């Protein structure tokens, strides 16, 4: 191509690119492009030749679960959406874009009809309608300019020409023209309410309420009357009243110049020049925004600037004390502090028209305006002000509707995350004006108080509510039972009591630690074996994605290279061309936004990158790592080794052994390394953890009515929720333990309750669990309990149920404290009907009552940031889910952390998730940082399979909520019927002989005569002889069954990791693979590695999954790191070795010296009988699938029967 032609093509391409950018970034650019397309289409039709108007190859795929058009309830059943909220590449499920055809009629091109749609905020978007048959004339006739349209679940995309737009493939069902564009005030108000309730969209709600004000009949007339009344108050030097009336007039009509001037004069007259300057600055800013594009707008702004400058004495700096920022906050402090009495607000005349006035309503207020003007001209300012206010009363209908709209605007700012100080102050101004317009608007006054509290002026809120109640008390005496006064008094009384309660609890709050929560998290993550493996990867997500994309491309290129003749193919190439490598990994990064749409509040660009990173990892790493391992290449870093051993204890033990004896451990050999953990080299309990629920499933433990169960380290009551309950007199105990059955119970036929005694070191877990128990005892909906327990966001009514539970627990704790005179008594585990008083537990409860939680949008941001920071693996785990509905539901949960549950006898709108979980996001400073909570760790794989088999049409999240709700219902029934008693204590069990306090606690537990004891994974954090001595001591009265599980046993057992069985022992020495080639047994060991992978990822794994039924839900093998799959297979064969080691340390002759003389041995605790041990089914959603569950007893009279020794 000649140079001249190339330059011309480049110029055209540059022009097209600039046009696309302009069309995407500005209203004018969109309009220009639309008109150009229209012109091209018309010319093409004249020439009878095709011109492509929209260049695109994509189409909008709707999920099968979408309701058919016949069941669609219209746009009111969907959440309204704005153009500014559209996300590229996303189908916005459950949402509808409301607007109207703008600028020009719709026209028809070759491929589609094209329309320009304007939303309620005035923003434009181009819409391409495919399968829209007809000519441009027919398209214009069907969709002329101004037609109201509702676009159902719009698909927003980048088109072939680089511009953005909405594509509609089914206009018959997805383009709804039966919707009516709002015209009247009430229509705008109702639409604004929908933006608040269904979408939680502050911008849409505020725009609708503002349009409602603009469409309000007589709005400008009311503003004039209020402004005139303000001038009268100025002349009487009643500056507070003048400021309030002037502010109300400017809220109604921002272009009311006299209202702004009088507001400035009132504040200056009150002596607050700073506030007056701020009011002037704000008026100028709002007037510029309102009139900037109107003819004569600049002149109005200049006129206002001149007038306020003159009112302030000339030369005033109109920026206030904040350097040009509109200091409405200062204005309102002046209004709230200097406005004098509010009594005049409730003393307006009741009649809408004074005696002697005739004619319609319009004639009445005009006559009163003229009357006021005459009085003002005669210098009778009081009479003039009364006349103007009487005119306002005549227009009472307008007044009340304006008051509601202003109050709704304020409410939207309160509830929808408008947390900036400027927005809070604007909302305070709107609520003040709302109260001026309609003094009996209860919500306006309550919202004033809440804005003041949000702005850090609770003291001013308390003073104001006290003053208002005094005035209203006098008003009730003056007018008797005037309608509205009683309701207002009741609302303010309630608000005052809540303010008082929050102030009290906040004053008592203290930091829980000298170290900030965020600092604790950084320390914990830096020390975590899990994160040490990634310590060497200090790169941004963008660089990581580029690197993995390059790796994937290189591997695919190598995989597609033909093998060289005469050369044996490397094991890696066999893997890379095998079935595992050729599987298609789900495109979760595109599937989710197209099928579900992004949840509001998230940084969608970053969220997309996170899902894409997980997709790349799952597409590459499983077979890439497997190929390297099978080929004998280096595959472990120092960080990986640290992670494998959960610290340095195992490494120290093995390297010392190698130095002394020159030999490595054998597969199944358990390293006795617990004593090293005391020096900080190994795993130990980390108090810098705050878990909202268990990080490992509690298996169904057998508990018996009429007995006491002790749960040590109960964490979240999950062991109670998942337990199987029996009567003590049933044959179940006899079947399990060979014990004689009990035909009856002492005391008659009624069965005594099961007493569940929980002991937990974490004050947070005790506080939250006590509230959950209290909620279960009450009649609040179970969906509230479910949200409080598991969800990152709650409904407002669930928050109130939770706070009521906090208050009840605090009251019980106060009774317990007052019962012993406030003295710190020795912990008693005897049932008292009261809660143990504990200062830190109380601190959590008081904080939750006093401090407002964040909005749901903020909670989603916090949840996603925490999950991405601590648990990136969880997003990749979704790729291993077979069913699309499961992938979508689990990703929705992982992005938001939200679990709604069923709604029971409560209006749908009241159950919308609107606030963040206080348990997750609103805790006292110094609290331990949040852990990587994921709800699926709360249920075993078998439980999920049972739910799936019963309801195969439901996704995993729904199956989880169904199971938990059913178990909650069972626990509630037992609590309310008195067949279950739950006592929770904050304390720490310690080895015998460690401390007097620990020994006293052990004795107190023993005196409970526990029938069953669950230890959670406490066995991971104590030396085993110490643990057995403690467990044996509390079982001194016999009959006790013991339950426990270990999550760290693999770190002590050699052979549970693929690197343990490879030449050169790479799990101990990173360079081992290179040196291991000289190992004479290297070939034999690599054959064993190949066999291991065949079992973990080959046909045997498929058969195991088919037998277990997990292939219905999970891919076989998982799209995960091969370490996880191979370790599970190794653990199945070696778990018995660790169990033998566990019980060998429990013999009496293994008793530690410190326990001698303290351990009470009886004929009921001298034995040691193992009953059962097992691992759960492999599950990609669990933190680990290798947790080992054990059941045993120290009572020699109990013999296990009917229980298998292993899974």
Protein Blocks (a to p, Z undefined) as FASTA:
>chain_A
ZZklmmmmmmmmmmmmmmmmmmmmpmklmmmmmmmmmmmmmmmmmnopacdfbgcfbdcd
ddfklccfklpgbjklpccddfklpcghiacehiacddddehiacdddfkbccdddddfk
opacddddehiacdfklmmmmmgghiacddehiaddddfkopacdddfblmlmpcfkbcc
dfbfmlmmmmmmmmmmmnopaklmmmmmmmmmmmpghklmmmmmmmmmmmmmmmnopakl
mmmmmmmmmmmmmmlmklmmmmmmmmmmnopaklmmmmmmmmmmmmmmmmmmpghklmmm
mmmmmmmmmmnogjiafkbjnoopacfklmmmmmmmmnopaklmmmccfbfbdehiacjf
klmmmmmmmmmmmmmmnopaklmmmmmmmmmmmmmmmmmmmmmmmmmmmmmmmmnopabf
klmmmmmmmmmmmmmmmmmlmklmmmmmmmmmmnopamlmmmmmmmmmmmmmmmmmmnop
aehjlmmmmmmmmmmmmmmmmmmmmmmpccfbfbdfklmmmmmmmmpmklmmmmmmccdf
klmmmmmmmmmmmmmmmmmpccdehiacdfklmmmmmmklmpccddfklmmmmmnopaeh
iafklmmmmmmmmmmmmmmmmmmmmmmmmnopafbdfklmmmmnopaklmmmmmmmmmmn
opacdehiacdfklmmmnopaccddfkbccfbdfbdcddddddehiacddehklnommmm
mpccddfkbmklmmmnopacdfbdehijbdcddddddddfblklmmmmmmmmmmmmmmcd
fklmmmmmmmcbdcfklmmmmmmmmmmmmmmmmmmmmmnnopacdddfbdehiacddfkl
mmmmmmmmmpccddfklmmmmmmmmmmmmmmmlmmmmmmpmblklmmmmmmmmmnopaeb
jaehiafklmpcfbdcfklmmccehiacdddddfklmpcfklmmmmmmmmmmbcfklmmm
mmmmmmmmmmmmmmmnopaccdddddddddehkamklmmmmmmmmmnopabdcekjmlmm
ccfklmmmmmmmmmmngjiacddddfklmmmmghiafklmgghilmlmmklmmmmmmpmk
lmmmmmmmmmmmmmmmmmmlmmmmmmnopmmmpccdddddfklmmmmmmmmmmmmmmmmm
mmmmmpfklpcfklgokaccdfklmgccdfbdcdddddfkbmbfkbccddddfbfkbcce
hiafbZZ
